[in-house]
């Protein structure tokens, strides 16, 4: 059984800022306002738009800020393929010491991680980057209920 890691836990590779990154101050302020208003609940935000407009860079800026602010668990998921989502969630489950995540079955460990997110009092941020067909992955990426 994994030993719990108390903080911080970082899973996945958050991209570094691009040299031409545009901070989009107004949008960042809106995201910050929403986060502040919903500090004790699970908040789901979706950034959508055409390729190359900076969605991943904005998400990465949020991740870097959350890490600097001391978020307990930060998970960056390359979500282009369902298998990548499952593998990253399973890794996160092991890294945080989720009960029942024994490394034997990635699907079970990923499900245990989502269940853990729903009940933990630790702060967390999960970013699904490059999620192109969310309806097909709904069972894997659905935000947990409660908190």
C-alpha positions, 0 to 999 in steps of 0.5 A: 500500500502506498505511503501518503505523501502530504504535499505538494504532489505534482503529476504530469509535465506542465508546459513552460511559458511560451516566449510570446505568451499573452497573459489575457489579464481579463480572462485570468481575473475572471477565472480568479474571481470564479475560484475565489467564489467557489473555494470550497466546491469543485469548480469546473472550467472549460477553455475552448477555441481553435488550435494555437490560440493559447488555451494550453498556455493559459491553463499552464499559467494557472497551474504554475500559479496554483503550484506557487500558491501551495496547492496540495495536488497538481495534475497535468493530463495530456488528455488526447487519448483516454489511455493517457487520462487513465494512466495519469490518474492512476499515477496520481492515485499512487503518488498521493497514497489513495486507499485501494490504489495498488498499481495492479489495475490502472482503471481501478486506480484512476477510479479510486483517484476520482473518488478520493478527489471527491472527499479529500480536504486537500487542495487540488487542481487537475488540468485536462489538456487537449481534450477533444471529445469530452463526451466520449471520455465522460466516465473517465473525466467527469468531475467528482461529486461532493467535496 
